[in-house]
C-alpha cells in the first residue's frame, strides 16, 4: 500500500511541477486562476483571443482526487444486454482515487464563411482502486472521450447574461475493455453557452447514435438526454454543478448531479471538494446509482 500511495503522490508532484513550466504557461496564461475564464478565452471567439490552430489548451476540468468514497460501489456491473453483464461480483471497496485529464486543440479556424472553428477534444476519467489489495490495486474503470466540436461565436443578450457560443459535436465514449465489461456509445451533442461576470451556463442536449450491438440499453433513460453546467465565481472560490437528466416523464429520479467547490491553495493549484449522486459516474455504471464524496487537487477548472 505504501508503494501505491507513493505512486499517487509522485503523480501529484509531477503534475504540480508541470504547472510551473513554460510549456504549461503556453496552455494557461491566467493571472487569476480562481475566476471563471470567459468563453472568448476558452474558445477564442474574437480576434483578441484567437491564437491559431494546433495549439494545445484546456477543455474540461483537470483534477486528481486522492480520496473518493462511494455509498454503493458497483461490484457486479450489469446491462440489459446480457452479453455485457459481469457474471461474478468483484471485491471493490468504497474508497478509491480518481482523476480527470482534458485537452483540446483547434484544427480549422474561421470556416463556414469565416465564423466557425473546428476543434478536437479529449477527456479521460480514471477510477483507481489504489487502496484495495484484494484486486491488486487495479484501475476499476477508465473512460476515454474523444470528440470533434464545431463552434460558432455569438453576442446576444439574454436577460442578464450573454449568449456567447453555439455549436455541435460528434462525441464517442468508451472504456476500452473486452466483454463483458466493454461499454461504449456515440452521440451528437448540441451546445449553447451563456455568461455574465460571475456566472457561466452551458446547455448540452444530445442525440444518441444507434449501434448494431447495444452495450448500454436504455442509457438515455438512466444517464440522460442532456447536460447542464452551472459555474459561479465568488471571489477566490468557484462552485460548479454538472447535472444530467432523461428529460422524460416518469423518470424524475434518474440522471445525475455533481457539485464541486474549488478554492486556491498555492499558485495554479486549488483544493477541490466534489460530491455526486445518481447514475453514470462512469460508463460501466450507466444503470447503477450511487452517492460519492471526494477531496483532491484541481489544476484546471471552469
N, C-alpha and C positions, 0 to 999 in steps of 0.2 A: 504493500500500500504506500509506503514511504516513497518508493521509486516513482510510482504513478503520480503522487502529489507533486513530486519534484518536476516531472514532465509538464504538468499543468502550470506550475509556477514558471518554468522556463518559457512556455508559450506566452504567458502574460508578460514576462520581462522582454521577450523578443518583440512582441507587438508594441510594447511601450517604447523600446529603443527605436523601432522603425518610425514611430511618430516624431522623433527628433531629427530625422534625416532629411537632406534636401529632396530626396525622391518623394517623401511624403508631403513636403511643402508644395510640390507641384500638384498634388491631388487636393490638398486642403490649404488654402491661404486665408484662413479665418482669424481675425483679430479677437473676436468674442465667440468662442465655441459654444457657449451656453444658449445663445439666441437661435431662434428658428431662422434658417437661411432662406432667403427669398427664392421663389420659384424661378426667377430670372437667373439667379446664381446657380441653382441646381440644374436647370435645363437650358441655360444660355439662350434666353428668349429675345435679346436685343443686341445691338452692335457693341454695347459697352461690356457685355458679359460673354460674347461669343469668342471661343478660343480655338476653333478649328476642329479637325477630325482626328480620330485615332489617338485621343488623349485620355488616359485612364482617370476616372473620377469616381466619387462616391455615389451610391444609389440608395439602398435602404439602410437602416441602422446596422452598425458593425459593433458587436459586443461579445464578451466572454463572461459566462455565468459559472462561477466556481461551484456554487451550491444551489441545486434546484430540487424542491420537494414536490411529490405528486400524491394526491389523495387516493388515486386509483390507478396504479401502473398497469399498462396493457400487457399482461403476461402471456396472453394467448390471442394474438390478432386473428380476427375473423373477417370474412367477406360474404356477402350474399351470393357470390360466385364461389361454390365450394372448392374449386381448384386452388383458390387463393386463401384458404383458411388453414392456419397452423394447427396440426393435429394434437400437439402436446404443449402444455404450459412451459414457460421459460422462467427461471428464478430471478426475474428482475426485482430490484428493491425500489424503495421510494425516493432514493437520493441519487442524483447524477449531476454531471457537468453539462453545460450547453453552450454552444457558440454559434454566431451567425456572421458570415462574411458576405459583402455585397458590393459589386462594382458595376460600372457601365462605361461605354465609350461610344462616341458619335461616329457612325460610318459614313453618312452622307449629310451634307449641310445645304440649307436653302433650296430644297427640291419642291416640286409642285408649285410652280410659279413664284418661287423664292420664299415660301412661307414655312415649309415643313423641314423637319430634321429626322433622320432615321438613326436610331440608337440600338445598340446591342447591350443587354444587361445580363448579369449572372449573380445569383444568390445561392449560398449554400448554408443549410442549417444542420447542425450536428448535435446528437444527444448521446452522451458518453457515460456508460456505467462504470466510471472510474473507481467508485467506492465499493464495487461488488466483485469480490474474488470468486464467487460462485459461477460467474460467467466469464472469468478470466479478464475482467475489467474491459470488456469489449465495447465498441460503439453499438448502441441499441438501434439507432436509425440515423441515416444520412439522407438528406433531401437535396436534390440538385434542381435548380430552376433557371434555365436559360430562356431568354425571350428577345424578340425583335419588337421595337417600340417606334411607332410613327407619331411624332409630337408636333403640335402647332401652337403658336403663341396666341393669347387673347388679351384684351384690355377692356373688359366690360364691367361696369359697376353693377353689383347685385346686393341690394341692401347696404349694409356697412362694410361689405367686402368687395373684392375684385375677382372676377373670373380671369385666370391668367394662362391656363393651358388646357388643351383638349387633344385627344388622340385615341389611338387603338394599338393593341399589342397582340402578337402571337406568343403564347406562353406554354411551355412544356415543363412539367414537374414529374420527377421520378426519384426512386430511391436506389436504383441500380442493383437490385438484388434478384436472386433467382426464385423460382417457385418453392414454396407457396407464399413467400414474403414479398414478392415483387409487387410494386404499386407504381402506377403512372397514369397521367391524364393530360389532355391538351385543351387549351381554352383560347378563345378570342376575347380579350379584355378591353373594354372601353374605359376611358378615364377622363375626368374633368377636375381641375384643381382651382381652389379659391384661396385667397389670403387677405389678411389685414396685418397691421403692425404686430399684433400679439398672437394671431391665430393662423393656422393652416388647415384646410379641409380638402380631402381628396376622395372622390366618389369613383368606385371601380366596379360596375356591373360586368358580368361575363356570360358568355355562351359556351357551354362545353361542346367540344368536337367529338362526335361519337367514334368509338373504335371497335374493331371487329371482336376483340377479346376483352370484354369489360371486366377490369380488375377491381373496380370500385362501384358496384351497382348502387344507384341512388345517392351518389356522393353529393350532388347538389342539395338533396333533402337533409343532409347532415351538416356539411361544412357551410353550404350556402350558395347563393347565386350572385353575390356581390360583396364588396368590402367597403367600409367607411373608415377613413383615418382622420382623426382629430388631434392636432398638436397645439399646445398652449404654452407660451413663454411667460414666466413670472420671474423677472429678474434673472438670477443665476440658476433658476430651477426651470426645468422643462417637464411637462406632462404630455404623454401622448397615448391615445386609445386607438386600437385597431379592432374593429368588430365586423363579423360576417353574419349573414342570415339567409335562410332559404327563400324569404320573400313569398311565403306560401301560407294560406290559411290552414290552421290545424297543426302548424309546426312552430309555434311561437317559442317553444322551449329549446329549439335546435339552434345551430350556429355557434359562435364563439365570441369571446371578448378578451382582449389582452390590454392591461393598463400598465404603463411604465412611468416611473419617476426617476429623472436623471438630474444630477447636480454635480458641479465641478469639484475635483479633489486637487489636481495639480496639472498645470499646462493643458494639454488636449484631453486628459484623462478625466472621466466622470464616473462617479458611483451610480449604479443602476439598480433599482428595485423593481421587479417585474412580477405581476400576478396575472393569471389567466384562468378562464373557466370555459367549459363547453367541449365541442367536438373538433377533431382535426388539428391538434397541436403539431403533429407530424402526419405525413401522408398515410402511413400504416395505421394511424389512429383515427382515420376519417369517420368511422362509425362508433368511436369509443369516447365516452365522456369522462372528463377528469378536471380537477382544480389543481393548479400549480402555483408555487411561490419560489422565486429565485433572487439571489443577490450576486452582482458581478460588477464588471467594469465596462463602461460604454466608451468606445473610441470615436464613433461617428453616430449621431442621431439625426433627427429632423432639423 
